[in-house]
Amino acid sequence: MKTQSMSIREFMNGKSFKEEPKGNVKEFVRNGTTIGLVLVPKVAFAQAGKADETFLDVWSVIMNGVDWLCAGILVFGGASWMMGHRGKAIELILGCCCGYLIRRHALEIRDFLKGL
């Protein structure tokens, strides 16, 4: 911590210390995200030898996150509809529903295509 001083005359004339700029929010979020992404493989594959269970654990976490993303898109589509942007709202809602169905059944689609 740095100590600063000023004379009484400077203080009475209204001079103030310039504060050092603090880090911005974007930098904080970027650093936190980077650290999280670096730690994901270590946490996800901590159960060495149980690859199928680990994959399903990671898959369920990803699916949970995408469920929330889908809900957010549906809310945004509903708000767009309420504001009178019906064309964009229909496009968002249809895209979200189709993407949700494909995403939810991705493993079954993979297994079906493997069997061909």
Protein Blocks (a to p, Z undefined) as FASTA:
>chain_A
ZZddddfklmmnopacdddddddfklmmmmmmmmmmmmmmmmmmmmghilmlmmmmmmmm
mmmmmmmmmmmmmmmmmmmmmnopamlmmmmmmmmmmmmmmmmmmmmmmmmmmmZZ
